[in-house]
Amino acid sequence: MRDGAYAAIETPPYTLPMTIPRWLLPGRDSPTPLIDRQTMQRTLDAVFRIWDWSTTWGWDYPMLAMAAARLGRPEQALDALFIESAKNRYLANGHNYQSSRLPLYLPATAGCWRRPR
């Protein structure tokens, strides 16, 4: 934990808040000693507040949406899927765009529920 939110790593520089653990756990409200719901809510809020979207990866957007949905925030889940960013778009072939040096990127394709641009 760092500043009341889950950090991506435990040692400096800590990197940015991390939301992955919440959606990996079974059941929306299942109790677990590993993940605290209020801390995860603060973490998700921090992600939306401080992440630099130009440095993200395509799988970040569906991951954020799943975390928000699990926390009972459906509007925020939809907001995550529609964040305006070059990394949050899907090509006609279904791949998630990352950069010209990486023409194929599959980890985010599960989040591709809208039509390609």
Contact map, one row per residue, 1 for C-alpha under 8 A:
111111100100000000000000000000000000000000000000000000000000000000000000000000000000000000000000000000000000000000000
111111100000010000000000000000000000000000000000000000000000000000000000000000000000000000000000000000000000000000000
111110000000000000000000000000000000000000000000000000000000000000000000000000000000000000000000000000000000000000000
111111000000000000000000000000000000001001100000000000000000000000000000000000000000000000000000000000000000000000000
111111100000000010000000000000000000001101100100000000000000000000000000000000000000000000000000000000000000000000000
110111110000000011100000000000000000001100100000000000000000000000000000000000000000000000000000000000000000000000000
110011111100011111000000000000000000000000000000000000000000000000000000000000000000000000000000000000000000000000000
000001111100011111000000000000000000000000000000000000000000000000000000000000000000000000000000000000000000000000000
000000111111011000000000000000000000000000000000000000000000000000000000000000000000000000000000000000000000000000000
100000111111010000000000000000000000000000000000000000000000000000000000000000000000000000000000000000000000000000000
000000001111110000000000000000000000000000000000000000000000000000000000000000000000000000000000000000000000000000000
000000001111111000000000000000000000000000000000000000000000000000000000000000000000000000000000000000000000000000000
000000000011111000000000000000000000000000000000000000000000000000000000000000000000000000000000000000000000000000000
010000111111111100000000000000000000000000000000000000000000000000000000000000000000000000000000000000000000000000000
000000111001111110000000000000000000000000000000000000000000000000000000000000000000000000000000000000000000000000000
000000110000011111000000000000000000000000000010001000000000000000000000000000000000000000000000000000000000000000000
000011110000001111100000000000000000000000110110000000000000000000000000000000000000000000000000000000000000000000000
000001110000000111111000000000000000000000110010000000000000000000000000000000000000000000000000000000000000000000000
000001000000000011111110000000000000000100110000000000000000001100100000000000000000000000000000000000000000000000000
000000000000000001111111000000000000000000000000000000000000001100100000000000000000000000000000000000000000000000000
000000000000000001111111100000000010000000000000000000000000000000000000000000000000000000000000000000000000000000000
000000000000000000111111100000000010000100000000000000000000000000100100000000000000000000000000000000000000000000000
000000000000000000111111110000000000000000000000000000000000001001100100000000000000000000000000000000000000000000000
000000000000000000011111110000000000000000000000000000000000000000000000000000000000000000000000000000000000000000000
000000000000000000001111111100000000000000000000000000000000000000000000000000000000000000000000000000000000000000000
000000000000000000000011111101000000000000000000000000000000000000000000000000000000000000000000000000000000000000000
000000000000000000000000111111000000000000000000000000000000000000000000000000000000000000000000000000000000000000000
000000000000000000000000111111000000000000000000000000000000000000000111000000000000000000000000000000000000000000000
000000000000000000000000001111100000000000000000000000000000000000000000000000000000000000000000000000000000000000000
000000000000000000000000011111110000000000000000000000000000000000000000000000000000000000000000000000000000000000000
000000000000000000000000000011111000000000000000000000000000000000000000000000000000000000000000000000000000000000000
000000000000000000000000000001111111000000000000000000000000000000000000000000000000000000000000000000000000000000000
000000000000000000000000000000111111000000000000000000000000000000000000000000000000000000000000000000000000000000000
000000000000000000000000000000011111000000000000000000000000000000000000000000000000000000000000000000000000000000000
000000000000000000001100000000011111101100000000000000000000000000000000000000000000000000000000000000000000000000000
000000000000000000000000000000011111111100000000000000000000000000000000000000000000000000000000000000000000000000000
000000000000000000000000000000000011111110000000000000000000000000000010000000000000000000000000000000000000000000000
000000000000000000000000000000000001111111000000000000000000000000000000000000000000000000000000000000000000000000000
000111000000000000000000000000000011111111100000000000000000000000000000000000000000000000000000000000000000000000000
000011000000000000100100000000000011111111110000000000000000000000000000000000000000000000000000000000000000000000000
000000000000000000000000000000000000111111111000000000000000000000000010000000000000000000000000000000000000000000000
000110000000000000000000000000000000011111111100000000000000000000000000000000000000000000000000000000000000000000000
000111000000000011100000000000000000001111111110000000000000000000000000000000000000000000000000000000000000000000000
000000000000000011100000000000000000000111111111000000000000000100110000000000000000000000000000000000000000000000000
000000000000000000000000000000000000000011111111100000000000000000000000000000000000000000000000000000000000000000000
000010000000000010000000000000000000000001111111111000000000000000000000000000000000000000000000000000000000000000000
000000000000000111000000000000000000000000111111111000000000000000000000000000000000000000000000000000000000000000000
000000000000000000000000000000000000000000011111111000000000000000000000000000000000000000000000000000000000000000000
000000000000000000000000000000000000000000001111111000000000000000000000000000000000000000000000000000000000000000000
000000000000000000000000000000000000000000000111111100000000000000000000000000000000000000000000000000000000000000000
000000000000000100000000000000000000000000000111111110010000000000000000000000000000000000000000000000000000000000000
000000000000000000000000000000000000000000000000011111110000000000000000000000000000000000000000000000000000000000000
000000000000000000000000000000000000000000000000001111110000000000000000000000000000101000000000000000000000000000000
000000000000000000000000000000000000000000000000000111110000000000000000000000000000111000000000000000000000000000000
000000000000000000000000000000000000000000000000000111111000000000000000000000000000000000000000000000000000000000000
000000000000000000000000000000000000000000000000001111111101000000000000000000000000001000000000000000000000000000000
000000000000000000000000000000000000000000000000000000111111100000000000000000000000001000000000010000000000000000000
000000000000000000000000000000000000000000000000000000011111110000000000000000000000001110000001110000000011000000000
000000000000000000000000000000000000000000000000000000001111111000000000000000000000000000000000000000000011101000000
000000000000000000000000000000000000000000000000000000011111111100000000000000000000000000000000000000000001000000000
000000000000000000000000000000000000000000000000000000001111111110000000000000011010000100000000000000000001001000000
000000000000000000000000000000000000000000000000000000000111111111000000000000011000000000000000000000000001011000000
000000000000000000110010000000000000000000000000000000000011111111100000000000000000000000000000000000000000000000000
000000000000000000110000000000000000000000010000000000000001111111110000000010010000000000000000000000000000000000000
000000000000000000000000000000000000000000000000000000000000111111111000000111111000000000000000000000000000000000000
000000000000000000000010000000000000000000000000000000000000011111111100000010000000000000000000000000000000000000000
000000000000000000110110000000000000000000010000000000000000001111111110000010000000000000000000000000000000000000000
000000000000000000000000000000000000000000010000000000000000000111111111110110000000000000000000000000000000000000000
000000000000000000000000000000000000000000000000000000000000000011111111110110000000000000000000000000000000000000000
000000000000000000000110000100000000000000000000000000000000000001111111100000000000000000000000000000000000000000000
000000000000000000000000000100000000100010000000000000000000000000111111100000000000000000000000000000000000000000000
000000000000000000000000000100000000000000000000000000000000000000011111110000000000000000000000000000000000000000000
000000000000000000000000000000000000000000000000000000000000000000011111111110000000000000000000000000000000000000000
000000000000000000000000000000000000000000000000000000000000000000011001111111000000000000000000000000000000000000000
000000000000000000000000000000000000000000000000000000000000000000000000111111100000000000000000000000000000000000000
000000000000000000000000000000000000000000000000000000000000000010011000111111110000000000000000000000000000000000000
000000000000000000000000000000000000000000000000000000000000000111111000111111111000000000000000000000000000000000000
000000000000000000000000000000000000000000000000000000000000000010000000011111111100000000000000000000000000000000000
000000000000000000000000000000000000000000000000000000000000000010000000001111111110000000000000000000000000000000000
000000000000000000000000000000000000000000000000000000000000110110000000000111111110000000000000000000000000000000000
000000000000000000000000000000000000000000000000000000000000110010000000000011111110000100000000000000000000001000000
000000000000000000000000000000000000000000000000000000000000000000000000000001111111000100000000000000000000000000000
000000000000000000000000000000000000000000000000000000000000100000000000000000111111100100000000000000000000000000000
000000000000000000000000000000000000000000000000000000000000000000000000000000000111110100000000000000000000000000000
000000000000000000000000000000000000000000000000000011000000000000000000000000000011111110000000000000000000000000000
000000000000000000000000000000000000000000000000000001000000000000000000000000000001111110000000110000000000000000000
000000000000000000000000000000000000000000000000000011011100000000000000000000000000111110000001110000000000000000000
000000000000000000000000000000000000000000000000000000000100100000000000000000001111111111000001100000000000000000000
000000000000000000000000000000000000000000000000000000000100000000000000000000000000111111100001100000000000000000011
000000000000000000000000000000000000000000000000000000000000000000000000000000000000000111111111100000000000000100011
000000000000000000000000000000000000000000000000000000000000000000000000000000000000000011111111100000000000000000011
000000000000000000000000000000000000000000000000000000000000000000000000000000000000000001111110000000000000000000011
000000000000000000000000000000000000000000000000000000000000000000000000000000000000000001111110000000000000000000000
000000000000000000000000000000000000000000000000000000000000000000000000000000000000000001111111000000000000100100010
000000000000000000000000000000000000000000000000000000000000000000000000000000000000000001111111100000011101100000000
000000000000000000000000000000000000000000000000000000000100000000000000000000000000001111100111110000011101100000000
000000000000000000000000000000000000000000000000000000000100000000000000000000000000011111100011111001111000000000000
000000000000000000000000000000000000000000000000000000001100000000000000000000000000011000000001111101101000000000000
000000000000000000000000000000000000000000000000000000000000000000000000000000000000000000000000111111100000000000000
000000000000000000000000000000000000000000000000000000000000000000000000000000000000000000000000011111100000000000000
000000000000000000000000000000000000000000000000000000000000000000000000000000000000000000000000001111100000000000000
000000000000000000000000000000000000000000000000000000000000000000000000000000000000000000000000111111111000000000000
000000000000000000000000000000000000000000000000000000000000000000000000000000000000000000000000111111111000000000000
000000000000000000000000000000000000000000000000000000000000000000000000000000000000000000000011100001111100000000000
000000000000000000000000000000000000000000000000000000000000000000000000000000000000000000000011110001111111000000000
000000000000000000000000000000000000000000000000000000000000000000000000000000000000000000000011000000011111100000000
000000000000000000000000000000000000000000000000000000000110000000000000000000000000000000000000000000001111110000000
000000000000000000000000000000000000000000000000000000000111110000000000000000000000000000000011000000001111111100000
000000000000000000000000000000000000000000000000000000000010000000000000000000000000000000000111000000000111111100000
000000000000000000000000000000000000000000000000000000000000010000000000000000000000000000000000000000000011111110000
000000000000000000000000000000000000000000000000000000000010110000000000000000001000000000000000000000000001111110000
000000000000000000000000000000000000000000000000000000000000000000000000000000000000000001000100000000000001111111100
000000000000000000000000000000000000000000000000000000000000000000000000000000000000000000000000000000000000011111100
000000000000000000000000000000000000000000000000000000000000000000000000000000000000000000000000000000000000000111110
000000000000000000000000000000000000000000000000000000000000000000000000000000000000000000000000000000000000000111111
000000000000000000000000000000000000000000000000000000000000000000000000000000000000000011110100000000000000000001111
000000000000000000000000000000000000000000000000000000000000000000000000000000000000000011110000000000000000000000111
